Amino acid sequence: MSTDASSSGSADALPPIADLVPHSGAMCLLDSVLEIGEEHLIARITPDRQDPFANDHGIPGWVGLEWLAQAIAAWSGRAAREAGGEPRIGFLLGSRHYHCDVEHFVFDSPVEVKVELDYRADNGLGAFRGELRDTEDRHLAHATLNVFQPDSAETLSAMLEDSAP
């Protein structure tokens, strides 16, 4: 079942990004959730000068990949909340074909961030298609993202211990 502003009557029925991702403060990159479905999420970000990645020209185009990854985290966080849990840490393993049509995202110009699930395996691996569009529905960027979410804190701890020098 999809949760969106049109079916729920108001955008207020959608959870804030901060409730869906294990990030806080400036690292909670997205502004709001516009729509959540069983296999997709649409969010919005309005780049501003206080963004941790801002420079004199705007937000560098590569940051769009970070927005897509955080939209995936929010989608996963919603599933965790619905199951009675908390959002958990996940990892962006890589992306294929990230193509960005802009060198910088313009300050104060909203960007729609959409991710769609391609597959999710029982071992925590997943793949999503993502795209960024402006308010006039012009294509800004797209990619396929590969992600991994450990199934427990114990698995994450074991991973981190194995990577220690």
N, CA, C and O of each residue as an XYZ file, in Angstrom:
660
protein
N       0.846     -1.180      0.000
C       0.000      0.000      0.000
C       0.886      1.235      0.000
O       1.883      1.293      0.719
N       0.528      2.195     -0.786
C       1.316      3.420     -0.907
C       0.812      4.472      0.059
O      -0.389      4.617      0.285
N       1.750      5.194      0.617
C       1.407      6.338      1.449
C       1.892      7.554      0.704
O       3.088      7.695      0.449
N       0.976      8.436      0.350
C       1.394      9.656     -0.306
C       0.478     10.794      0.074
O      -0.571     10.583      0.683
N       0.877     12.009     -0.287
C       0.121     13.193      0.099
C      -1.277     13.176     -0.485
O      -2.222     13.628      0.162
N      -1.428     12.660     -1.702
C      -2.746     12.690     -2.317
C      -3.701     11.695     -1.677
O      -4.892     11.985     -1.567
N      -3.213     10.518     -1.246
C      -4.124      9.539     -0.667
C      -4.367      9.763      0.814
O      -5.383      9.319      1.349
N      -3.455     10.439      1.477
C      -3.623     10.624      2.912
C      -4.259     11.962      3.251
O      -4.631     12.204      4.399
N      -4.385     12.832      2.256
C      -5.029     14.109      2.504
C      -4.068     15.238      2.776
O      -4.396     16.396      2.515
N      -2.854     14.932      3.308
C      -1.878     15.986      3.536
C      -0.500     15.386      3.658
O      -0.335     14.224      4.030
N       0.489     16.203      3.335
C       1.869     15.742      3.441
C       2.261     15.511      4.900
O       3.243     14.820      5.170
N       1.502     16.082      5.848
C       1.806     15.908      7.262
C       1.696     14.450      7.699
O       2.294     14.064      8.703
N       0.936     13.626      6.955
C       0.777     12.222      7.312
C       2.038     11.422      7.009
O       2.184     10.298      7.490
N       2.942     11.978      6.228
C       4.181     11.296      5.898
C       5.221     11.568      6.976
O       5.286     12.676      7.507
N       6.037     10.564      7.306
C       7.024     10.764      8.371
C       8.134     11.715      7.927
O       8.476     11.772      6.746
N       8.690     12.456      8.874
C       9.852     13.292      8.546
C      11.065     12.412      8.241
O      11.199     11.318      8.791
N      11.932     12.887      7.376
C      13.142     12.159      7.014
C      13.922     11.741      8.262
O      14.419     10.617      8.332
N      14.032     12.620      9.227
C      14.818     12.343     10.440
C      14.306     11.115     11.199
O      15.067     10.485     11.933
N      13.027     10.769     11.029
C      12.488      9.575     11.679
C      12.800      8.295     10.912
O      12.600      7.194     11.424
N      13.292      8.442      9.676
C      13.486      7.281      8.814
C      14.944      6.908      8.572
O      15.228      5.801      8.114
N      15.858      7.803      8.866
C      17.275      7.535      8.609
C      18.078      7.630      9.902
O      17.743      8.411     10.793
N      19.139      6.829     10.000
C      19.969      6.904     11.209
C      21.023      8.011     11.090
O      22.204      7.782     11.349
N      20.590      9.200     10.700
C      21.458     10.369     10.561
C      20.841     11.504     11.369
O      19.665     11.457     11.729
N      21.635     12.505     11.644
C      21.081     13.659     12.353
C      21.756     14.935     11.870
O      22.781     14.903     11.189
N      21.160     16.041     12.240
C      21.713     17.348     11.908
C      21.937     17.532     10.425
O      21.094     17.169      9.605
N      23.090     18.103     10.085
C      23.405     18.425      8.699
C      23.541     17.183      7.818
O      23.458     17.288      6.594
N      23.747     16.018      8.414
C      23.888     14.802      7.605
C      22.543     14.164      7.254
O      22.503     13.171      6.527
N      21.471     14.712      7.749
C      20.144     14.330      7.287
C      19.895     15.211      6.056
O      19.404     16.334      6.177
N      20.239     14.691      4.875
C      20.366     15.503      3.671
C      19.051     15.900      3.007
O      18.956     16.985      2.433
N      18.054     15.051      3.075
C      16.790     15.319      2.383
C      15.871     16.169      3.247
O      15.967     16.148      4.474
N      14.979     16.921      2.602
C      14.067     17.802      3.336
C      12.773     17.115      3.746
O      12.331     17.249      4.887
N      12.164     16.378      2.821
C      10.858     15.798      3.127
C      10.565     14.600      2.245
O      11.130     14.445      1.162
N       9.667     13.758      2.735
C       9.155     12.624      1.980
C       7.881     13.091      1.286
O       6.999     13.674      1.916
N       7.792     12.834     -0.009
C       6.592     13.179     -0.762
C       5.671     11.982     -0.939
O       4.448     12.120     -0.965
N       6.286     10.785     -1.061
C       5.505      9.569     -1.297
C       6.344      8.360     -0.922
O       7.548      8.315     -1.176
N       5.686      7.381     -0.314
C       6.342      6.120      0.011
C       5.433      4.990     -0.440
O       4.235      4.989     -0.158
N       6.020      4.028     -1.146
C       5.277      2.846     -1.560
C       6.031      1.593     -1.163
O       7.099      1.662     -0.555
N       5.473      0.458     -1.507
C       6.104     -0.824     -1.176
C       7.470     -0.968     -1.827
O       8.350     -1.625     -1.272
N       7.661     -0.365     -2.994
C       8.922     -0.524     -3.707
C       9.514      0.796     -4.192
O      10.367      0.798     -5.079
N       9.075      1.911     -3.627
C       9.641      3.199     -4.054
C       9.503      4.256     -2.962
O       8.737      4.109     -2.010
N      10.272      5.320     -3.137
C      10.167      6.497     -2.268
C      10.475      7.719     -3.122
O      11.373      7.692     -3.964
N       9.728      8.779     -2.901
C       9.998     10.067     -3.541
C      10.177     11.082     -2.422
O       9.346     11.192     -1.520
N      11.275     11.817     -2.499
C      11.599     12.832     -1.494
C      11.946     14.134     -2.201
O      12.015     14.198     -3.428
N      12.159     15.162     -1.403
C      12.537     16.468     -1.954
C      13.699     17.035     -1.151
O      13.788     16.873      0.066
N      14.584     17.706     -1.878
C      15.670     18.469     -1.276
C      15.699     19.827     -1.973
O      15.589     19.915     -3.196
N      15.848     20.872     -1.183
C      16.061     22.201     -1.750
C      17.453     22.635     -1.324
O      17.667     23.022     -0.175
N      18.407     22.570     -2.260
C      19.789     22.932     -1.914
C      19.888     24.351     -1.369
O      19.269     25.277     -1.893
N      20.676     24.506     -0.308
C      20.898     25.851      0.235
C      22.351     26.023      0.639
O      23.125     25.066      0.668
N      22.698     27.241      0.943
C      24.092     27.589      1.239
C      24.600     26.977      2.547
O      25.810     26.951      2.770
N      23.713     26.485      3.415
C      24.137     25.856      4.658
C      24.412     24.356      4.477
O      24.861     23.696      5.414
N      24.154     23.827      3.311
C      24.399     22.421      3.033
C      25.882     22.114      3.269
O      26.740     22.906      2.878
N      26.196     20.986      3.897
C      27.606     20.678      4.177
C      28.462     20.529      2.918
O      29.688     20.598      3.008
N      27.854     20.328      1.755
C      28.596     20.159      0.509
C      28.593     21.411     -0.363
O      29.146     21.392     -1.463
N      27.987     22.490      0.101
C      27.847     23.710     -0.706
C      29.198     24.344     -1.014
O      30.128     24.304     -0.208
N      29.275     24.926     -2.197
C      30.414     25.761     -2.554
C      29.873     27.019     -3.239
O      28.661     27.231     -3.257
N      30.726     27.831     -3.786
C      30.293     29.093     -4.385
C      29.360     28.910     -5.584
O      28.634     29.834     -5.949
N      29.376     27.726     -6.196
C      28.591     27.491     -7.405
C      27.265     26.785     -7.144
O      26.413     26.732     -8.031
N      27.077     26.250     -5.961
C      25.886     25.470     -5.640
C      26.295     24.193     -4.934
O      27.254     24.179     -4.162
N      25.566     23.124     -5.198
C      25.882     21.809     -4.645
C      26.465     20.973     -5.790
O      25.806     20.805     -6.816
N      27.681     20.448     -5.637
C      28.291     19.676     -6.728
C      27.388     18.532     -7.198
O      26.678     17.919     -6.402
N      27.428     18.260     -8.493
C      26.575     17.228     -9.075
C      26.734     15.860     -8.452
O      25.764     15.106     -8.384
N      27.936     15.510     -7.991
C      28.146     14.185     -7.402
C      27.333     13.983     -6.134
O      27.087     12.842     -5.743
N      26.910     15.064     -5.480
C      26.128     14.947     -4.238
C      24.763     14.314     -4.508
O      24.153     13.745     -3.603
N      24.290     14.410     -5.733
C      23.028     13.756     -6.084
C      23.041     12.276     -5.769
O      22.010     11.711     -5.403
N      24.190     11.641     -5.907
C      24.315     10.222     -5.567
C      24.079     10.009     -4.072
O      23.467      9.016     -3.677
N      24.555     10.926     -3.250
C      24.319     10.865     -1.802
C      22.832     11.016     -1.488
O      22.307     10.336     -0.606
N      22.156     11.906     -2.212
C      20.713     12.085     -2.010
C      19.959     10.803     -2.345
O      19.043     10.404     -1.626
N      20.352     10.164     -3.441
C      19.712      8.901     -3.812
C      19.944      7.833     -2.747
O      19.021      7.103     -2.386
N      21.169      7.741     -2.245
C      21.472      6.755     -1.203
C      20.654      7.027      0.053
O      20.171      6.090      0.689
N      20.492      8.301      0.421
C      19.726      8.594      1.620
C      18.236      8.331      1.407
O      17.531      7.994      2.358
N      17.750      8.479      0.188
C      16.355      8.129     -0.103
C      16.151      6.625      0.081
O      15.106      6.197      0.572
N      17.137      5.827     -0.309
C      17.062      4.378     -0.086
C      17.042      4.092      1.412
O      16.272      3.252      1.878
N      17.888      4.791      2.162
C      17.906      4.617      3.616
C      16.546      4.960      4.225
O      16.078      4.266      5.127
N      15.913      6.023      3.737
C      14.596      6.418      4.249
C      13.554      5.352      3.912
O      12.703      5.029      4.740
N      13.621      4.808      2.695
C      12.695      3.743      2.309
C      12.865      2.539      3.240
O      11.882      1.969      3.713
N      14.108      2.164      3.496
C      14.389      1.046      4.390
C      13.963      1.357      5.823
O      13.450      0.488      6.528
N      14.179      2.611      6.250
C      13.776      3.028      7.589
C      12.277      2.943      7.797
O      11.807      2.599      8.881
N      11.536      3.258      6.757
C      10.072      3.143      6.844
C       9.665      1.686      7.055
O       8.779      1.397      7.859
N      10.311      0.772      6.336
C      10.005     -0.650      6.493
C      10.350     -1.119      7.908
O       9.605     -1.893      8.509
N      11.483     -0.647      8.434
C      11.881     -1.014      9.802
C      10.865     -0.491     10.816
O      10.487     -1.211     11.740
N      10.427      0.742     10.651
C       9.434      1.332     11.575
C       8.120      0.558     11.516
O       7.510      0.291     12.551
N       7.683      0.196     10.309
C       6.431     -0.555     10.177
C       6.517     -1.920     10.849
O       5.505     -2.457     11.298
N       7.727     -2.484     10.918
C       7.931     -3.783     11.570
C       8.173     -3.630     13.066
O       8.450     -4.614     13.753
N       8.070     -2.392     13.583
C       8.240     -2.149     15.005
C       9.676     -1.894     15.428
O       9.972     -1.852     16.622
N      10.570     -1.725     14.465
C      11.975     -1.497     14.792
C      12.399     -0.060     14.546
O      11.575      0.838     14.369
N      13.695      0.124     14.540
C      14.310      1.429     14.299
C      15.084      1.377     12.984
O      15.529      0.305     12.572
N      15.248      2.518     12.324
C      16.104      2.547     11.131
C      17.508      2.071     11.492
O      18.037      2.391     12.556
N      18.096      1.298     10.578
C      19.431      0.734     10.814
C      20.416      1.259      9.783
O      20.040      1.718      8.705
N      21.666      1.177     10.143
C      22.727      1.597      9.240
C      22.760      0.678      8.017
O      22.497     -0.521      8.107
N      23.086      1.269      6.893
C      23.256      0.532      5.649
C      24.459      1.101      4.917
O      25.011      2.127      5.314
N      24.853      0.440      3.867
C      26.046      0.834      3.127
C      25.748      0.953      1.647
O      25.087      0.092      1.066
N      26.233      2.015      1.041
C      26.218      2.152     -0.402
C      27.451      1.412     -0.901
O      28.575      1.863     -0.685
N      27.250      0.287     -1.563
C      28.371     -0.507     -2.056
C      28.947      0.075     -3.339
O      30.145     -0.025     -3.603
N      28.088      0.674     -4.114
C      28.545      1.254     -5.369
C      27.369      1.666     -6.224
O      26.208      1.425     -5.894
N      27.708      2.292     -7.327
C      26.655      2.687     -8.263
C      27.124      2.372     -9.674
O      28.320      2.314     -9.958
N      26.161      2.173    -10.533
C      26.451      1.959    -11.947
C      25.819      3.099    -12.723
O      24.666      3.473    -12.509
N      26.592      3.616    -13.598
C      26.070      4.592    -14.560
C      25.486      5.839    -13.913
O      24.452      6.333    -14.363
N      26.129      6.367    -12.858
C      25.638      7.652    -12.341
C      25.925      8.692    -13.404
O      27.077      8.957    -13.749
N      24.878      9.261    -13.903
C      24.998     10.297    -14.920
C      24.247     11.524    -14.432
O      23.050     11.463    -14.153
N      24.953     12.625    -14.334
C      24.353     13.872    -13.860
C      24.439     14.904    -14.983
O      25.520     15.163    -15.511
N      23.318     15.482    -15.341
C      23.255     16.455    -16.431
C      23.656     17.858    -16.010
O      23.756     18.752    -16.851
N      23.887     18.061    -14.722
C      24.266     19.386    -14.231
C      25.585     19.291    -13.474
O      25.858     18.294    -12.806
N      26.385     20.322    -13.583
C      27.646     20.361    -12.845
C      27.396     20.654    -11.370
O      28.072     20.119    -10.491
N      26.403     21.522    -11.115
C      26.017     21.898     -9.752
C      24.496     21.990     -9.678
O      23.833     22.370    -10.643
N      23.962     21.636     -8.514
C      22.542     21.862     -8.248
C      22.410     23.289     -7.725
O      23.186     23.720     -6.872
N      21.435     24.008     -8.237
C      21.263     25.425     -7.950
C      20.636     25.623     -6.572
O      19.692     24.923     -6.204
N      21.170     26.581     -5.814
C      20.584     26.911     -4.520
C      19.121     27.317     -4.685
O      18.752     27.971     -5.660
N      18.300     26.924     -3.726
C      16.888     27.302     -3.636
C      16.027     26.780     -4.782
O      14.919     27.270     -4.999
N      16.525     25.801     -5.509
C      15.756     25.189     -6.594
C      15.483     23.730     -6.222
O      16.396     22.907     -6.287
N      14.251     23.391     -5.833
C      13.938     22.040     -5.340
C      14.268     20.935     -6.342
O      14.134     21.099     -7.554
N      14.698     19.813     -5.793
C      15.008     18.619     -6.575
C      14.179     17.472     -6.011
O      14.134     17.261     -4.799
N      13.527     16.738     -6.901
C      12.782     15.547     -6.506
C      13.702     14.341     -6.632
O      14.352     14.146     -7.659
N      13.750     13.543     -5.586
C      14.626     12.376     -5.498
C      13.735     11.138     -5.478
O      12.927     10.965     -4.565
N      13.880     10.279     -6.484
C      13.036      9.092     -6.556
C      13.905      7.848     -6.630
O      14.841      7.779     -7.427
N      13.588      6.864     -5.790
C      14.257      5.566     -5.837
C      13.204      4.472     -5.974
O      12.116      4.545     -5.403
N      13.572      3.446     -6.763
C      12.696      2.290     -6.962
C      13.503      1.014     -6.758
O      14.605      0.866     -7.288
N      12.938      0.102     -5.986
C      13.586     -1.178     -5.704
C      13.627     -2.031     -6.960
O      12.606     -2.237     -7.615
N      14.824     -2.530     -7.296
C      14.960     -3.543     -8.347
C      14.908     -4.927     -7.722
O      14.153     -5.788     -8.173
N      15.709     -5.141     -6.684
C      15.646     -6.399     -5.947
C      16.225     -6.214     -4.553
O      17.007     -5.300     -4.290
N      15.813     -7.108     -3.680
C      16.327     -7.135     -2.312
C      16.451     -8.589     -1.903
O      15.462     -9.322     -1.862
N      17.675     -9.002     -1.601
C      17.939    -10.397     -1.240
C      17.839    -10.581      0.274
O      17.932     -9.616      1.033
N      17.652    -11.813      0.696
C      17.551    -12.134      2.121
C      18.840    -11.830      2.887
O      18.802    -11.644      4.104
N      19.972    -11.778      2.196
C      21.254    -11.536      2.867
C      21.561    -10.047      3.061
O      22.653     -9.701      3.514
N      20.616     -9.161      2.724
C      20.804     -7.727      2.940
C      21.254     -6.947      1.725
O      21.303     -5.718      1.766
N      21.586     -7.634      0.643
C      21.973     -6.943     -0.581
C      20.741     -6.448     -1.319
O      19.693     -7.095     -1.306
N      20.875     -5.308     -1.956
C      19.767     -4.766     -2.727
C      20.260     -3.892     -3.857
O      21.413     -3.461     -3.868
N      19.383     -3.632     -4.803
C      19.685     -2.726     -5.913
C      18.463     -1.848     -6.142
O      17.322     -2.308     -6.085
N      18.729     -0.586     -6.402
C      17.685      0.401     -6.640
C      18.029      1.217     -7.871
O      19.202      1.450     -8.165
N      17.007      1.647     -8.586
C      17.167      2.649     -9.635
C      16.791      3.988     -9.024
O      15.824      4.084     -8.268
N      17.548      5.005     -9.350
C      17.259      6.318     -8.795
C      17.326      7.397     -9.860
O      18.052      7.282    -10.847
N      16.552      8.444     -9.635
C      16.600      9.579    -10.544
C      16.317     10.876     -9.797
O      15.630     10.894     -8.775
N      16.860     11.947    -10.329
C      16.648     13.287     -9.802
C      15.988     14.118    -10.897
O      16.383     14.065    -12.062
N      14.966     14.893    -10.495
C      14.255     15.759    -11.435
C      14.022     17.107    -10.778
O      13.933     17.210     -9.555
N      13.924     18.146    -11.613
C      13.608     19.463    -11.074
C      12.099     19.641    -10.992
O      11.350     18.722    -11.323
N      11.648     20.802    -10.558
C      10.211     21.036    -10.354
C       9.426     21.104    -11.653
O       8.196     21.040    -11.643
N      10.136     21.235    -12.780
C       9.464     21.232    -14.080
C       9.594     19.864    -14.750
O       9.402     19.736    -15.959
N       9.923     18.842    -13.951
C      10.045     17.449    -14.370
C      11.169     17.221    -15.379
O      11.126     16.265    -16.154
N      12.168     18.093    -15.369
C      13.339     17.887    -16.220
C      14.292     16.926    -15.529
O      14.541     17.028    -14.328
N      14.816     15.996    -16.303
C      15.774     15.007    -15.803
C      17.075     15.702    -15.420
O      17.613     16.486    -16.202
N      17.587     15.421    -14.215
C      18.859     15.985    -13.756
C      19.940     14.921    -13.614
O      21.102     15.175    -13.934
N      19.572     13.728    -13.136
C      20.554     12.671    -12.917
C      19.844     11.335    -12.751
O      18.649     11.280    -12.461
N      20.614     10.244    -12.943
C      20.093      8.898    -12.699
C      21.243      7.944    -12.412
O      22.392      8.209    -12.764
N      20.918      6.837    -11.770
C      21.912      5.811    -11.455
C      21.211      4.547    -10.994
O      20.025      4.556    -10.664
N      21.968      3.461    -10.978
C      21.578      2.241    -10.281
C      22.509      2.128     -9.088
O      23.726      2.246     -9.228
N      21.934      1.900     -7.915
C      22.729      1.843     -6.688
C      22.650      0.456     -6.077
O      21.573     -0.133     -5.991
N      23.789     -0.061     -5.655
C      23.866     -1.338     -4.958
C      24.118     -1.048     -3.484
O      25.017     -0.283     -3.133
N      23.318     -1.664     -2.633
C      23.376     -1.379     -1.200
C      23.439     -2.669     -0.396
O      23.126     -3.752     -0.891
N      23.854     -2.521      0.859
C      23.877     -3.653      1.783
C      23.450     -3.148      3.152
O      23.922     -2.113      3.622
N      22.548     -3.895      3.786
C      22.133     -3.579      5.143
C      22.288     -4.837      5.994
O      21.597     -5.831      5.774
N      23.212     -4.789      6.982
C      23.372     -5.941      7.866
C      22.050     -6.252      8.573
O      21.270     -5.350      8.877
N      21.812     -7.528      8.827
C      20.531     -7.916      9.419
C      20.454     -7.707     10.928
O      19.383     -7.842     11.519
N      21.594     -7.375     11.561
C      21.562     -7.172     13.010
C      22.761     -6.347     13.452
O      23.723     -6.174     12.703
N      22.692     -5.846     14.669
C      23.816     -5.115     15.252
C      25.020     -6.041     15.415
O      26.165     -5.602     15.305
N      24.758     -7.321     15.678
C      25.846     -8.283     15.829
C      26.597     -8.474     14.516
O      27.825     -8.552     14.506
N      25.866     -8.548     13.417
C      26.498     -8.684     12.103
C      27.339     -7.458     11.793
O      28.466     -7.573     11.312
N      26.783     -6.275     12.074
C      27.531     -5.034     11.845
C      28.788     -5.004     12.689
O      29.857     -4.644     12.197
N      28.674     -5.375     13.946
C      29.830     -5.388     14.842
C      30.902     -6.353     14.343
O      32.090     -6.033     14.368
N      30.486     -7.524     13.892
C      31.443     -8.506     13.351
C      32.128     -7.953     12.103
O      33.327     -8.151     11.910
N      31.369     -7.265     11.264
C      31.966     -6.658     10.066
C      33.028     -5.633     10.443
O      34.116     -5.603      9.868
N      32.695     -4.797     11.413
C      33.614     -3.752     11.818
C      34.859     -4.334     12.488
O      35.962     -3.825     12.291
N      34.692     -5.379     13.265
C      35.836     -6.032     13.908
C      36.760     -6.669     12.876
O      37.983     -6.624     13.016
N      36.168     -7.265     11.830
C      36.969     -7.888     10.777
C      37.764     -6.857      9.998
O      38.813     -7.184      9.442
N      37.292     -5.621      9.945
C      37.982     -4.596      9.159
C      38.998     -3.817      9.985
O      39.734     -2.994      9.441
N      39.047     -4.067     11.295
C      40.013     -3.352     12.158
C      41.428     -3.833     11.850
O      41.644     -5.014     11.577
N      42.403     -2.901     11.896
C      43.790     -3.289     11.603
C      44.377     -4.206     12.666
O      45.533     -4.615     12.558
